[in-house]
Amino acid sequence: MAGPNGEPSSIASEEDASEDALLEGDEEYQDLNSALDQISSFLDQLEERNDSLNTRLRELLASNQQERRGASSEAQGTQQQNER
């Protein structure tokens, strides 16, 4: 759109600037969205590792408790045999 002197209207340049700003904003949102997706993926992996470690630690604890009970039973049996 031309102004009264044949020069481009400031309205047209404002519209172009607004479109450019929107496009830049879209790119920023896309970059931000991509970064958030990466963070989310990392947190999911971290949560899986944490769950795995938690499971393994619980299994180790149960195994240690079982070993301790067995050792305690053996010690009591040996003590009773020595008392006889």
Phi and psi in degrees as GROMACS dihedral restraints (atoms count N, CA, C in turn):
[ dihedral_restraints ]
;  ai    aj    ak    al  type     phi  dphi    fc
    3     4     5     6     1  -100.7    20    10
    4     5     6     7     1   147.5    20    10
    6     7     8     9     1   -81.5    20    10
    7     8     9    10     1  -174.5    20    10
    9    10    11    12     1   -64.5    20    10
   10    11    12    13     1   -25.6    20    10
   12    13    14    15     1   -98.1    20    10
   13    14    15    16     1    12.7    20    10
   15    16    17    18     1    83.5    20    10
   16    17    18    19     1     2.0    20    10
   18    19    20    21     1   -85.4    20    10
   19    20    21    22     1   154.0    20    10
   21    22    23    24     1   -61.6    20    10
   22    23    24    25     1   141.8    20    10
   24    25    26    27     1   -70.5    20    10
   25    26    27    28     1   144.4    20    10
   27    28    29    30     1   -67.9    20    10
   28    29    30    31     1   -23.1    20    10
   30    31    32    33     1   -64.8    20    10
   31    32    33    34     1   -43.0    20    10
   33    34    35    36     1   -63.4    20    10
   34    35    36    37     1   -42.8    20    10
   36    37    38    39     1   -68.9    20    10
   37    38    39    40     1   -32.0    20    10
   39    40    41    42     1   -67.1    20    10
   40    41    42    43     1   -39.4    20    10
   42    43    44    45     1   -64.8    20    10
   43    44    45    46     1   -41.7    20    10
   45    46    47    48     1   -63.2    20    10
   46    47    48    49     1   -41.6    20    10
   48    49    50    51     1   -64.6    20    10
   49    50    51    52     1   -39.3    20    10
   51    52    53    54     1   -64.9    20    10
   52    53    54    55     1   -42.1    20    10
   54    55    56    57     1   -63.5    20    10
   55    56    57    58     1   -42.6    20    10
   57    58    59    60     1   -61.8    20    10
   58    59    60    61     1   -42.8    20    10
   60    61    62    63     1   -63.3    20    10
   61    62    63    64     1   -40.1    20    10
   63    64    65    66     1   -64.3    20    10
   64    65    66    67     1   -42.9    20    10
   66    67    68    69     1   -64.0    20    10
   67    68    69    70     1   -41.8    20    10
   69    70    71    72     1   -64.1    20    10
   70    71    72    73     1   -40.0    20    10
   72    73    74    75     1   -63.2    20    10
   73    74    75    76     1   -40.9    20    10
   75    76    77    78     1   -61.8    20    10
   76    77    78    79     1   -42.7    20    10
   78    79    80    81     1   -64.0    20    10
   79    80    81    82     1   -40.7    20    10
   81    82    83    84     1   -63.8    20    10
   82    83    84    85     1   -41.3    20    10
   84    85    86    87     1   -64.8    20    10
   85    86    87    88     1   -39.9    20    10
   87    88    89    90     1   -64.4    20    10
   88    89    90    91     1   -42.7    20    10
   90    91    92    93     1   -63.4    20    10
   91    92    93    94     1   -43.6    20    10
   93    94    95    96     1   -64.0    20    10
   94    95    96    97     1   -42.9    20    10
   96    97    98    99     1   -62.6    20    10
   97    98    99   100     1   -41.1    20    10
   99   100   101   102     1   -63.4    20    10
  100   101   102   103     1   -44.0    20    10
  102   103   104   105     1   -63.2    20    10
  103   104   105   106     1   -40.7    20    10
  105   106   107   108     1   -65.8    20    10
  106   107   108   109     1   -37.2    20    10
  108   109   110   111     1   -62.9    20    10
  109   110   111   112     1   -41.6    20    10
  111   112   113   114     1   -64.7    20    10
  112   113   114   115     1   -42.4    20    10
  114   115   116   117     1   -63.3    20    10
  115   116   117   118     1   -43.8    20    10
  117   118   119   120     1   -61.3    20    10
  118   119   120   121     1   -43.3    20    10
  120   121   122   123     1   -62.3    20    10
  121   122   123   124     1   -44.0    20    10
  123   124   125   126     1   -61.2    20    10
  124   125   126   127     1   -43.9    20    10
  126   127   128   129     1   -64.9    20    10
  127   128   129   130     1   -36.7    20    10
  129   130   131   132     1   -62.5    20    10
  130   131   132   133     1   -44.1    20    10
  132   133   134   135     1   -63.4    20    10
  133   134   135   136     1   -41.3    20    10
  135   136   137   138     1   -63.4    20    10
  136   137   138   139     1   -40.9    20    10
  138   139   140   141     1   -65.3    20    10
  139   140   141   142     1   -40.0    20    10
  141   142   143   144     1   -63.3    20    10
  142   143   144   145     1   -43.0    20    10
  144   145   146   147     1   -63.4    20    10
  145   146   147   148     1   -42.0    20    10
  147   148   149   150     1   -62.0    20    10
  148   149   150   151     1   -44.8    20    10
  150   151   152   153     1   -62.0    20    10
  151   152   153   154     1   -41.6    20    10
  153   154   155   156     1   -63.7    20    10
  154   155   156   157     1   -45.9    20    10
  156   157   158   159     1   -63.3    20    10
  157   158   159   160     1   -40.3    20    10
  159   160   161   162     1   -61.6    20    10
  160   161   162   163     1   -43.8    20    10
  162   163   164   165     1   -63.3    20    10
  163   164   165   166     1   -45.8    20    10
  165   166   167   168     1   -64.1    20    10
  166   167   168   169     1   -39.2    20    10
  168   169   170   171     1   -65.9    20    10
  169   170   171   172     1   -38.8    20    10
  171   172   173   174     1   -65.1    20    10
  172   173   174   175     1   -40.0    20    10
  174   175   176   177     1   -63.8    20    10
  175   176   177   178     1   -42.2    20    10
  177   178   179   180     1   -63.6    20    10
  178   179   180   181     1   -42.2    20    10
  180   181   182   183     1   -62.1    20    10
  181   182   183   184     1   -45.3    20    10
  183   184   185   186     1   -62.7    20    10
  184   185   186   187     1   -40.6    20    10
  186   187   188   189     1   -64.2    20    10
  187   188   189   190     1   -43.5    20    10
  189   190   191   192     1   -64.3    20    10
  190   191   192   193     1   -39.2    20    10
  192   193   194   195     1   -64.6    20    10
  193   194   195   196     1   -40.4    20    10
  195   196   197   198     1   -65.5    20    10
  196   197   198   199     1   -43.3    20    10
  198   199   200   201     1   -61.8    20    10
  199   200   201   202     1   -41.9    20    10
  201   202   203   204     1   -63.5    20    10
  202   203   204   205     1   -41.8    20    10
  204   205   206   207     1   -62.9    20    10
  205   206   207   208     1   -42.6    20    10
  207   208   209   210     1   -63.0    20    10
  208   209   210   211     1   -43.9    20    10
  210   211   212   213     1   -64.9    20    10
  211   212   213   214     1   -39.0    20    10
  213   214   215   216     1   -65.3    20    10
  214   215   216   217     1   -41.6    20    10
  216   217   218   219     1   -63.7    20    10
  217   218   219   220     1   -42.1    20    10
  219   220   221   222     1   -62.9    20    10
  220   221   222   223     1   -43.1    20    10
  222   223   224   225     1   -63.3    20    10
  223   224   225   226     1   -39.9    20    10
  225   226   227   228     1   -68.0    20    10
  226   227   228   229     1   -40.4    20    10
  228   229   230   231     1   -63.9    20    10
  229   230   231   232     1   -42.3    20    10
  231   232   233   234     1   -64.8    20    10
  232   233   234   235     1   -41.3    20    10
  234   235   236   237     1   -64.5    20    10
  235   236   237   238     1   -40.4    20    10
  237   238   239   240     1   -67.6    20    10
  238   239   240   241     1   -37.4    20    10
  240   241   242   243     1   -66.8    20    10
  241   242   243   244     1   -37.0    20    10
  243   244   245   246     1   -68.7    20    10
  244   245   246   247     1   -30.0    20    10
  246   247   248   249     1   -73.6    20    10
  247   248   249   250     1   -22.4    20    10
